[in-house]
Amino acid sequence: MNMSAQPISVSDKRVTAMRAALNAGWRRRDVIWERWQEAANRALAEGRGRAARWGFIRAGWLARLGFAQSDPRRAASEANLALAARLAGREPRARRLYARARTLWAGVPEQIAGLEVKPRSRSSLFHLRMEARHRETFRANLDTRLGRFVAETDEALAALAESQPVPHRLYPRWKGEKPAIHDDTRKLLAACLLIGVPSD
Protein backbone atom coordinates (compact mmCIF):
# COMPACT_ATOMS: atom_id res chain seq x y z
CA MET A 1 0.00 0.00 0.00
CA ASN A 2 1.32 3.43 -0.93
CA MET A 3 1.40 5.38 2.35
CA SER A 4 2.11 8.68 0.61
CA ALA A 5 -1.35 8.53 -0.96
CA GLN A 6 -3.03 8.49 2.46
CA PRO A 7 -4.82 11.75 3.31
CA ILE A 8 -3.44 13.73 6.22
CA SER A 9 -5.77 13.52 9.19
CA VAL A 10 -6.95 16.51 11.20
CA SER A 11 -4.97 15.27 14.21
CA ASP A 12 -1.80 15.04 12.07
CA LYS A 13 -2.35 18.62 10.91
CA ARG A 14 -2.85 19.74 14.51
CA VAL A 15 0.37 18.03 15.62
CA THR A 16 2.28 19.62 12.73
CA ALA A 17 0.79 23.05 13.51
CA MET A 18 1.62 22.66 17.21
CA ARG A 19 5.20 21.67 16.38
CA ALA A 20 5.60 24.69 14.06
CA ALA A 21 4.26 27.06 16.72
CA LEU A 22 6.52 25.64 19.43
CA ASN A 23 9.53 25.85 17.12
CA ALA A 24 8.67 29.51 16.54
CA GLY A 25 8.80 30.21 20.28
CA TRP A 26 5.13 29.93 21.18
CA ARG A 27 4.05 28.06 24.29
CA ARG A 28 1.47 25.29 24.25
CA ARG A 29 -0.99 27.61 26.00
CA ASP A 30 -0.70 30.11 23.11
CA VAL A 31 -1.75 27.46 20.58
CA ILE A 32 -4.44 25.93 22.80
CA TRP A 33 -5.97 29.32 23.61
CA GLU A 34 -6.24 30.13 19.91
CA ARG A 35 -7.76 26.73 19.10
CA TRP A 36 -10.31 26.96 21.91
CA GLN A 37 -11.36 30.49 20.92
CA GLU A 38 -11.68 29.42 17.28
CA ALA A 39 -13.83 26.44 18.27
CA ALA A 40 -16.05 28.56 20.53
CA ASN A 41 -16.53 31.20 17.83
CA ARG A 42 -17.32 28.50 15.28
CA ALA A 43 -19.91 27.01 17.65
CA LEU A 44 -21.43 30.46 18.17
CA ALA A 45 -21.63 31.04 14.40
CA GLU A 46 -23.34 27.65 14.00
CA GLY A 47 -25.93 28.47 16.65
CA ARG A 48 -24.54 26.06 19.25
CA GLY A 49 -24.73 28.49 22.17
CA ARG A 50 -24.01 25.99 24.93
CA ALA A 51 -20.82 24.74 23.23
CA ALA A 52 -19.75 28.33 22.55
CA ARG A 53 -20.33 29.33 26.15
CA TRP A 54 -18.27 26.46 27.57
CA GLY A 55 -15.53 27.03 25.00
CA PHE A 56 -15.28 30.71 25.95
CA ILE A 57 -15.20 29.83 29.65
CA ARG A 58 -12.46 27.25 29.17
CA ALA A 59 -10.31 29.60 27.06
CA GLY A 60 -10.98 32.45 29.48
CA TRP A 61 -9.64 30.51 32.42
CA LEU A 62 -6.58 29.49 30.43
CA ALA A 63 -5.92 33.17 29.68
CA ARG A 64 -6.40 34.19 33.31
CA LEU A 65 -3.95 31.52 34.46
CA GLY A 66 -1.44 31.74 31.61
CA PHE A 67 -1.28 35.28 30.21
CA ALA A 68 -0.17 38.59 31.71
CA GLN A 69 -2.90 41.18 32.30
CA SER A 70 -1.32 43.38 29.65
CA ASP A 71 -1.64 40.61 27.02
CA PRO A 72 -4.38 41.62 24.54
CA ARG A 73 -5.70 38.04 24.67
CA ARG A 74 -6.66 38.65 28.30
CA ALA A 75 -8.98 41.46 27.19
CA ALA A 76 -10.43 39.28 24.42
CA SER A 77 -10.95 36.48 26.92
CA GLU A 78 -12.76 38.77 29.36
CA ALA A 79 -15.04 39.87 26.51
CA ASN A 80 -15.80 36.26 25.65
CA LEU A 81 -16.43 35.43 29.31
CA ALA A 82 -18.86 38.37 29.26
CA LEU A 83 -20.63 36.88 26.27
CA ALA A 84 -20.76 33.50 28.02
CA ALA A 85 -22.41 35.21 30.99
CA ARG A 86 -24.87 36.97 28.67
CA LEU A 87 -25.74 33.71 26.94
CA ALA A 88 -26.48 32.24 30.39
CA GLY A 89 -28.80 35.16 31.21
CA ARG A 90 -26.38 36.75 33.70
CA GLU A 91 -26.48 40.31 32.36
CA PRO A 92 -25.01 42.14 35.40
CA ARG A 93 -21.97 39.84 35.30
CA ALA A 94 -21.72 40.30 31.52
CA ARG A 95 -21.64 44.09 31.91
CA ARG A 96 -18.91 43.88 34.58
CA LEU A 97 -16.80 41.61 32.40
CA TYR A 98 -17.22 43.81 29.31
CA ALA A 99 -16.15 46.82 31.40
CA ARG A 100 -13.06 44.89 32.50
CA ALA A 101 -12.31 43.88 28.91
CA ARG A 102 -12.51 47.52 27.80
CA THR A 103 -10.21 48.61 30.63
CA LEU A 104 -7.64 45.98 29.64
CA TRP A 105 -8.00 46.83 25.95
CA ALA A 106 -7.22 50.50 26.61
CA GLY A 107 -3.54 49.60 27.01
CA VAL A 108 -3.27 47.65 23.74
CA PRO A 109 -2.60 50.50 21.25
CA GLU A 110 0.66 51.45 22.94
CA GLN A 111 1.91 47.86 22.62
CA ILE A 112 1.87 47.78 18.82
CA ALA A 113 5.30 49.37 18.35
CA GLY A 114 6.91 46.77 20.62
CA LEU A 115 5.51 43.68 18.92
CA GLU A 116 7.95 41.06 17.66
CA VAL A 117 7.38 40.82 13.93
CA LYS A 118 9.12 37.96 12.13
CA PRO A 119 9.92 38.20 8.42
CA ARG A 120 6.99 37.15 6.27
CA SER A 121 7.43 34.22 3.95
CA ARG A 122 7.25 35.45 0.39
CA SER A 123 6.88 33.69 -2.90
CA SER A 124 10.31 34.72 -4.18
CA LEU A 125 13.76 35.87 -3.22
CA PHE A 126 12.82 39.24 -4.74
CA HIS A 127 10.05 39.74 -2.15
CA LEU A 128 12.39 38.78 0.69
CA ARG A 129 15.00 41.27 -0.52
CA MET A 130 12.41 44.04 -0.88
CA GLU A 131 11.15 43.41 2.65
CA ALA A 132 14.70 43.46 4.04
CA ARG A 133 15.61 46.61 2.08
CA HIS A 134 12.48 48.50 3.14
CA ARG A 135 12.09 47.06 6.62
CA GLU A 136 11.19 50.41 8.27
CA THR A 137 8.47 51.16 5.70
CA PHE A 138 7.14 47.61 5.96
CA ARG A 139 7.00 47.90 9.75
CA ALA A 140 5.34 51.32 9.68
CA ASN A 141 2.66 50.05 7.29
CA LEU A 142 2.11 46.94 9.42
CA ASP A 143 1.81 49.02 12.60
CA THR A 144 -0.76 51.27 10.91
CA ARG A 145 -2.76 48.25 9.77
CA LEU A 146 -2.63 46.64 13.22
CA GLY A 147 -3.68 49.96 14.74
CA ARG A 148 -6.85 49.86 12.61
CA PHE A 149 -7.67 46.37 13.86
CA VAL A 150 -7.15 47.49 17.46
CA ALA A 151 -9.38 50.56 16.97
CA GLU A 152 -12.13 48.46 15.35
CA THR A 153 -11.98 45.98 18.21
CA ASP A 154 -12.30 48.83 20.70
CA GLU A 155 -15.45 49.98 18.89
CA ALA A 156 -16.77 46.41 18.88
CA LEU A 157 -16.16 46.07 22.63
CA ALA A 158 -18.00 49.35 23.26
CA ALA A 159 -20.98 48.08 21.24
CA LEU A 160 -20.98 44.68 22.95
CA ALA A 161 -20.86 46.30 26.37
CA GLU A 162 -24.05 48.20 25.56
CA SER A 163 -25.77 45.29 23.73
CA GLN A 164 -25.63 47.30 20.51
CA PRO A 165 -24.96 45.99 16.99
CA VAL A 166 -21.23 45.53 16.41
CA PRO A 167 -20.00 47.83 13.61
CA HIS A 168 -17.24 45.48 12.39
CA ARG A 169 -16.95 41.85 11.39
CA LEU A 170 -14.60 40.02 13.74
CA TYR A 171 -14.53 36.21 13.64
CA PRO A 172 -15.65 35.98 9.98
CA ARG A 173 -12.41 37.77 9.03
CA TRP A 174 -10.11 35.56 11.14
CA LYS A 175 -9.51 32.81 8.59
CA GLY A 176 -8.39 35.28 5.93
CA GLU A 177 -6.36 37.50 8.25
CA LYS A 178 -4.65 34.83 10.40
CA PRO A 179 -0.91 35.06 9.72
CA ALA A 180 0.85 31.82 8.83
CA ILE A 181 3.76 32.93 10.99
CA HIS A 182 3.64 32.45 14.76
CA ASP A 183 4.72 35.83 16.08
CA ASP A 184 3.21 38.67 18.09
CA THR A 185 1.11 39.92 15.17
CA ARG A 186 -0.78 36.63 15.13
CA LYS A 187 -1.44 36.89 18.88
CA LEU A 188 -2.71 40.45 18.47
CA LEU A 189 -4.93 39.63 15.50
CA ALA A 190 -6.34 36.65 17.42
CA ALA A 191 -7.18 39.00 20.28
CA CYS A 192 -8.85 41.39 17.84
CA LEU A 193 -10.83 38.90 15.78
CA LEU A 194 -11.64 35.98 18.10
CA ILE A 195 -14.08 38.01 20.19
CA GLY A 196 -17.51 36.44 20.10
CA VAL A 197 -20.37 38.47 18.63
CA PRO A 198 -23.89 37.12 19.15
CA SER A 199 -25.97 36.75 15.99
CA ASP A 200 -28.96 39.06 15.72
N, C-alpha and C positions, 0 to 999 in steps of 0.2 A: 504494500500500500504506500502510495506517495504521500508522505506526511506534509510536504510543503503545500499540497493542495487543500489541506484542512483549513477551514475558516478560523480566524482568531476569535476566541471567545471574549465576552465582555470582561470576565475576571482577568484574562491575560492582558487585555488593554489597561485595566485598572492597575495591575501590578507594574506594567511598563510605565504608565503615567506616574505612579508613586515613585518608582525608581528614578525617573527623570527629575522629578521635583526634589527628591532628597539629594541627588547629585548636584543640583543647582543651589543647594544651601537651605532649602525649605525644611521645616520640621513636619513630622507626621500630622501634628495638629493643624498645620496650615492647610494641608491637602484634605484632611477629614472635614474641617470646618467648611471648606468650599463645597465639597461633595454633599454634605448634609444640607447646606443652604440651597444648593441647586435642586436637590430632591424635594425639599419642602416647597420651594417656589413652583416646581413642576406639579406637585400635588395640588397646590392652590389653583394653578391655571386649569387643571383638569377637574376642579370642583370637589376634590377630596379634602374637605376642610379639616377633618379629624387628623388625617395623616400629615397635613401641612402644619397644623398646630403642634403636634408632637415633634415633628422635625425641627421646627423653629425653637422649641424649648430645648431640645437636645443640643443643637448647635449653639444656642445662647449660653447654656451652662459651660460648654467647652470654651467659648470665648471668655466668659467670666473667670474661668480657672486658668486659661492658658495664654491670654493676651493682655498686654499692658492697657491701662485705661486710655492712653493716648492713641492706641491703635484704632484706625478708622473702622475696623471690623467689629470692635466693641460697640460703637455707635450703631452700626447696622444690626448687630445682634439685639441690642436693646429695642430697636424699632420692631424687629421681628417678634421679640417677646411681647411687645405691646400689641401687635396684631394677634398673636396667640391668645392674649387676654381678651381682646375684643371679640374674637371668634367664640370664646367661651362665655361671652355675656358679662365680662368683668370690666365695664367701661371705666370706672374710676382708676383701677390699676393700669389700664391701657393708657389713659391720659398721663399718669405719672411716668410711665415708662417712655412714652413719646417725648415728654419734656426732658427726661434724662438723655435720651438719644440726641435731641437737638443741642443740649448743653455739651455733650461729648463731641458732636459734629462741628461745633463752633471752632475747635482748635485744628481741624483738618486742613483748611486752606494754607496755613503757614508751614505745613509739613511737605508740601509738594516739592519745593526746591531741594529738600534733603533726601528725596527718594533715590534708592539705588536703581539705576536704569542700565540693564545689560544691553550690549549690542544686539540689534534685531537681525534675525537671519534673513538674508536677501537671496534673490534668485541668481545673482551673479556677483563676480568679483568686483565689477564696476560699481554696483550698489554698495557693497561693503566699503570700497575706497571713498565713495562720495560721502557716506555717513561718517567715516573717520575724518575726512578733510573738513567737513562742515559740522563737526560735533556740537559746537555752541549753538548754531542755528537750529539743528535738529532738536537739541535739548530745550531751547526756548519755545519752539513750536509744540513739543510734547507737553511742556509745563502749561502752556496756554490751553491746550486741548483738555488736559486733566483738570485744569481749573474750571472749565465749563461743566464737566461731569460733576465736580464737587458742588458747584453752584446749583445745578439742576437737582441734585440729591437733596440739598438744603431746602429747596422749594417743595420738593416732594414730601420731605419730613414735616414741613409746616402744614401742608395740606392734610397729610395723614393725621397729624395731631388734632386737627379741627374736624375730622371726618368729612373733608371736602374732596372733590375729584382731584386726582393727582395730575399735574399739568405735563408730565413727561413719562414716556415709556421707560421702565426700568428692566425688569427681568426679560422681557421679549428681546431686548437688545444684547443681552449677555452673550449668547452664542456667537454672534458676529463680532463682538468687541473683545472677547476674551483673548488676551495675548497668549501665544504659544510658549512664550518664554516665562519661566518662573522667576520673577523679580518683584520689586516693590510696586511696579505699575499694575501688575496683575492683582496684587492684594488690594490696592486702592480701587481698581475698577470693580472687583468683587464686592467691596464695601458699598460702592455706589449703586451697583445694578442688581444685587441679590437681596434687596429690600422688598419684602412682600407687599403687594398692593391688592386689596380685595377687589373682586370683579363687581361691577355695578349691577 
